[in-house]
Each structure stands twice: as structure tokens, then as C-alpha cells.
Amino acid sequence: MLSVEHLRMYRHLLREINRQFTRVNGNRAWASQLRLHWHCSSDTNDPQQQELTAAKNVLSYLANSRKYKELLAEFNPKMSEGDRIKKTANRVGLETPNTY
């Protein structure tokens, strides 16, 4: 029987997968793969603690990769190479020479 913590982790994983993959592009493969693994893992010889640790790692990776993408889009808008070099130089107190 799965503990409450295992069920909570399963729900968190499903929620994060739905946020990143299923809702964005309709790809249900991730969610179905998680369900398949979660239901088939009950007959393995591994202790439940190892499974819970692996699930926490996956959840942490998914959540942090989503946050990274959001921060990257917010703070690193697409700009030309010249603008990027100018802004980088200005951050450290330098000026770029004028090019013609």
C-alpha cells in the first residue's frame, strides 16, 4: 500500500507534467508513461523510499526547468548580438567602440 507521501508526490508529478507538456502541446505521452511506471513499480523489489526519492528528483527537475524557462524569457529577451555585447559591457562599466 502506498503511503500518503507517495500519493502526494504522484499528484505533484502529474500536475507538473500537465503544466509543461500536456497543456502546452497536447503530448499525453509523459503522463501516460508516469502512470505506467507508477502502477508497474508496485511489484519491484526496490524499497519505496528509493522510488520516492527518484520521484522527488524528477519533480524538482521539472519544476526548476520550467522556472528557468520563465526567467530566461523574462530577463533575456531576444536581442541582436551587438545589443547584447553593449549591454554586457555596460554592466561591467565599459563602453563599446562605435562601428561603422
Contact map, one row per residue, 1 for C-alpha under 8 A:
1110000000000000000000000000000000000000000000000000000000000000000000000000000000000000000000000000
1111011000000000000000000000000000000000000000000000000000000000000000000000000000000000000000000000
1111111000000000000000000000000000000000000000000000000000000000000000000000000000000000000000000000
0111111100000000000000000000000000000000000000000000000000000000000000000000000000000000000000000000
0011111110000000000000000000000000000000000000000000000000000000000000000000000000000000000000000000
0111111111000000000000000000000000000000000000000001000000000000000000000000000000000000000000000000
0111111111100000000000000000000000000000000000000000000000000000000000000000000000000000000000000000
0001111111110000000000000000000000000000000000000000000000000000000000000000000000000000000000000000
0000111111111000000000000000000000000000000000000001001100000000000000000000000000000000000000000000
0000011111111100000000000000000000000100000000000000001000000000000000000000000000000000000000000000
0000001111111110000000000000000000000000000000000000000000000000000000000000000000000000000000000000
0000000111111111000000000000000000000000000000000000000000100000000000000000000000000000000000000000
0000000011111111100000000000000000000000000000000000001001100000000000000000000000000000000000000000
0000000001111111110000000000001001000000000000000000000000000000000000000000000000000000000000000000
0000000000111111111000000000000000000000000000000000000000000000000000000000000000000000000000000000
0000000000011111111100000000000000000000000000000000000000100110000000000000000000000000000000000000
0000000000001111111111000000011000000000000000000000000000000100000000000000000000000000000000000000
0000000000000111111111100000001000000000000000000000000000000000000000000000000000000000000000000000
0000000000000011111111110000000000000000000000000000000000000000000000000000000000000000000000000000
0000000000000001111111110000000000000000000000000000000000000000010000000000000000000000000000000000
0000000000000000111111111111010000000000000000000000000000000000000000000000000000000000000000000000
0000000000000000111111111111011000000000000000000000000000000000000000000000000000000000000000000000
0000000000000000011111111110000000000000000000000000000000000000000000000000000000000000000000000000
0000000000000000001111111110000000000000000000000000000000000000000000000000000000000000000000000000
0000000000000000000011111110000000000000000000000000000000000000000000000000000000000000000000000000
0000000000000000000011111111000000000000000000000000000000000000000000000000000000000000000000000000
0000000000000000000011111111110000000000000000000000000000000000000000000000000000000000000000000000
0000000000000000000011000111111100000000000000000000000000000000000000000000000000000000000000000000
0000000000000000000000000011111110000000000000000000000000000000000000000000000000000000000000000000
0000000000000000100011000011111111000000000000000000000000000000000000000000000000000000000000000000
0000000000000100110001000001111111100000000000000000000000000000000000000000000000000000000000000000
0000000000000000000000000001111111110000000000000000000000000000000000000000000000000000000000000000
0000000000000000000000000000111111111000000000000000000000000000000000000000000000000000000000000000
0000000000000100000000000000011111111100000000000000000000000000000000000000000000000000000000000000
0000000000000000000000000000001111111110000000000000000000000000000000000000000000000000000000000000
0000000000000000000000000000000111111111000000000000000000000000000000000000000000000000000000000000
0000000000000000000000000000000011111111100000000000000000000000000000000000000000000000000000000000
0000000001000000000000000000000001111111110000000000000000000000000000000000000000000000000000000000
0000000000000000000000000000000000111111110000000000000000000000000000000000000000000000000000000000
0000000000000000000000000000000000011111111100000000000000000000000000000000000000000000000000000000
0000000000000000000000000000000000001111111100000000000000000000000000000000000000000000000000000000
0000000000000000000000000000000000000111111100000000000000000000000000000000000000000000000000000000
0000000000000000000000000000000000000001111110000000000000000000000000000000000000000000000000000000
0000000000000000000000000000000000000001111111000000000000000000000000000000000000000000000000000000
0000000000000000000000000000000000000000001111100000000000000000000000000000000000000000000000000000
0000000000000000000000000000000000000000000111110110000000000000000000000000000000000000000000000000
0000000000000000000000000000000000000000000011111110000000000000000000000000000000000000000000000000
0000000000000000000000000000000000000000000001111111000000000000000000000000000000000000000000000000
0000000000000000000000000000000000000000000000111111100000000000000000000000000000000000000000000000
0000000000000000000000000000000000000000000001111111110000000000000000000000000000000000000000000000
0000000000000000000000000000000000000000000001111111111000000000000000000000000000000000000000000000
0000010010000000000000000000000000000000000000011111111100000000000000000000000000000000000000000000
0000000000000000000000000000000000000000000000001111111110000000000000000000000000000000000000000000
0000000000000000000000000000000000000000000000000111111111000000000000000000000000000000000000000000
0000000011001000000000000000000000000000000000000011111111100000000000000000000000000000000000000000
0000000010000000000000000000000000000000000000000001111111110000000000000000000000000000000000000000
0000000000000000000000000000000000000000000000000000111111111000000000000000000000000000000000000000
0000000000001000000000000000000000000000000000000000011111111100000000000000000000000000000000000000
0000000000011001000000000000000000000000000000000000001111111110000000000000000000000000000000000000
0000000000000000000000000000000000000000000000000000000111111111000000000000000000000000000000000000
0000000000000000000000000000000000000000000000000000000011111111100000000000000000000000000000000000
0000000000000001100000000000000000000000000000000000000001111111110000000000000000000000000000000000
0000000000000001000000000000000000000000000000000000000000111111111000000000000000000000000000000000
0000000000000000000000000000000000000000000000000000000000011111111100000000000000000000000000000000
0000000000000000000000000000000000000000000000000000000000001111111110000000000000000000000000000000
0000000000000000000100000000000000000000000000000000000000000111111111000000000000000000000000000000
0000000000000000000000000000000000000000000000000000000000000011111111100000000000000000000000000000
0000000000000000000000000000000000000000000000000000000000000001111111110000000000000000000000000000
0000000000000000000000000000000000000000000000000000000000000000111111111000000000000000000000000000
0000000000000000000000000000000000000000000000000000000000000000011111111100000000000000000000000000
0000000000000000000000000000000000000000000000000000000000000000001111111111000000000000000000000000
0000000000000000000000000000000000000000000000000000000000000000000111111111100000000000000000000000
0000000000000000000000000000000000000000000000000000000000000000000011111111100000000000000000000000
0000000000000000000000000000000000000000000000000000000000000000000001111111100000000000000000000000
0000000000000000000000000000000000000000000000000000000000000000000000111111100000000000000000000000
0000000000000000000000000000000000000000000000000000000000000000000000111111110000000000000000000000
0000000000000000000000000000000000000000000000000000000000000000000000011111111000000000000000000000
0000000000000000000000000000000000000000000000000000000000000000000000000001111100000000000000000000
0000000000000000000000000000000000000000000000000000000000000000000000000000111110110000000000000000
0000000000000000000000000000000000000000000000000000000000000000000000000000011111110000000000000000
0000000000000000000000000000000000000000000000000000000000000000000000000000001111111000000000000000
0000000000000000000000000000000000000000000000000000000000000000000000000000000111111100000000000000
0000000000000000000000000000000000000000000000000000000000000000000000000000001111111110000000000000
0000000000000000000000000000000000000000000000000000000000000000000000000000001111111111000000000000
0000000000000000000000000000000000000000000000000000000000000000000000000000000011111111100000010000
0000000000000000000000000000000000000000000000000000000000000000000000000000000001111111110000110000
0000000000000000000000000000000000000000000000000000000000000000000000000000000000111111111000000000
0000000000000000000000000000000000000000000000000000000000000000000000000000000000011111111100000000
0000000000000000000000000000000000000000000000000000000000000000000000000000000000001111111111110000
0000000000000000000000000000000000000000000000000000000000000000000000000000000000000111111111100000
0000000000000000000000000000000000000000000000000000000000000000000000000000000000000011111111000000
0000000000000000000000000000000000000000000000000000000000000000000000000000000000000001111111000000
0000000000000000000000000000000000000000000000000000000000000000000000000000000000000000111111100000
0000000000000000000000000000000000000000000000000000000000000000000000000000000000000000111111110000
0000000000000000000000000000000000000000000000000000000000000000000000000000000000000100110011111000
0000000000000000000000000000000000000000000000000000000000000000000000000000000000001100100001111100
0000000000000000000000000000000000000000000000000000000000000000000000000000000000000000000000111110
0000000000000000000000000000000000000000000000000000000000000000000000000000000000000000000000011111
0000000000000000000000000000000000000000000000000000000000000000000000000000000000000000000000001111
0000000000000000000000000000000000000000000000000000000000000000000000000000000000000000000000000111
